[in-house]
Amino acid sequence: MSNVKLQIFRLRKSKGISQKELADYLNVSAQTVSKWENGICMPDISLLPEIAGYFQVSVDEILGLTLSSEEYIPSKTHTKEYWGERLEYMKRTRDTFWNVDYMEHLVNHVWCIHEPVNVLEFGCGYGFLASLLMPLLPEGSTYTGIDQSEALIEEAKVFLKDSSFPISLINGDFYEYSISKKYDICIAQVVLRHVNEPEKVLQLMYRSVKKDGMVICIDVNREIEADGLYVDGMDYSLLCEEGGMRKLWQKELAYQGRDYAIGMRIPFYMQKIGLRDVDIRMNDRVNFTHPNLKDYEKIVEDFMISNELDKISGKKEEENTIDFFMNHGMERAEAEQCYRRKEMKGDYFREHKEKITYLQLHGFLISYGWR
């Protein structure tokens, strides 16, 4: 019982009562309630039904064994504040996204872009996709990027300052920003997986292109991505064990519209909004990391930092993570299991980082169609 987190403090605060008020109702001292909330001792088992009845919750919720009934707390991945603080993460991950020759193949042989085009990117970040795509397009092509994070736009100005193609960067929310012209191509890379209304964003992309213009979306299915890591020396079945993650994904979809399977659904949405000749490819990039690889130490370090495997978490961070998982659909045991799995992976990487070998598959799905 000592490891069970009591929910009394949270419930008391949400009800707006003092320790003394709760103590008076239960006929105990305020000091006793304080000890419960600080984990010094547990309530007598005979008091648990009375406490649960007072707060109108179950005894299991009081003990932290089931999902809290408190108001759902949305994920923050759709906010400018979240991405304003994720620059380092983006820089450490984007180089693992593409083989340049495959993007060249898409441009020349799949999309058949042989004349100059005006490109608009939704969620341009610090300019990575522009630096990859634009040099492969015909001379005379132009690029416009829009992102809600001012910090990322400022970084993009620096990152793209020596580019040979005309650039325009806009700090704005594409949900609200009025696109003043029509483009030949509108593209988004790993954006729809993070927003709350991906189909609405896709409709905005559709409206931003001219007749015969193209919409391109590059995104993932979280279940494919979750199974896409193999680490030599670790149990692959354990790495693939998703536990309560399906519940988390489903609750995020139901409560805020964040779609864990968006990569698979985009082609259907494209047809629904009126795009023609919709098709889909899969990015061919698979990252195989081993000690003989050039820049091996940096690659492993980037992977560890971007996946938050480089440091040991404290008790407070552990409980905050478990609370988040439970708020997003998991039961306590599932939340603890998910946390332990990440902790185990972090321990293994830190212990073996000088000689570790692993394979990572993102499984990016590339959907496209013409207006």
Secondary structure, DSSP 4 states (H G I P E B T S, - for coil): -TTSPP-HHHHHHHHT--HHHHHHHHTS-HHHHHHHHTTSS---GGGHHHHHHHHTS-HHHHTT-S---SPP---STTSHHHHHT-HHHHHHHGGGS--HHHHHHIIIIIS---S--EEEEES-TTSHHHHHHGGGSPTT-EEEEEES-HHHHHHHHHHTTT-SS-EEEEES-TTT----S-EEEEEEES-TTTSS-HHHHHHHHHHTEEEEEEEEEEE--HHHHHT-EEETTS-HHHHH--TTHHHHHHHHHHHH---TTHHHHHHHHHHHHT-EEEEEEE----EEE-TTSTTHHHHHHHHHHHTT-SSPPPHHHHHHHHHHHHHTT--HHHHHHHHHHHHHHHHHHHHHTTT--EEE----EEEEEE-
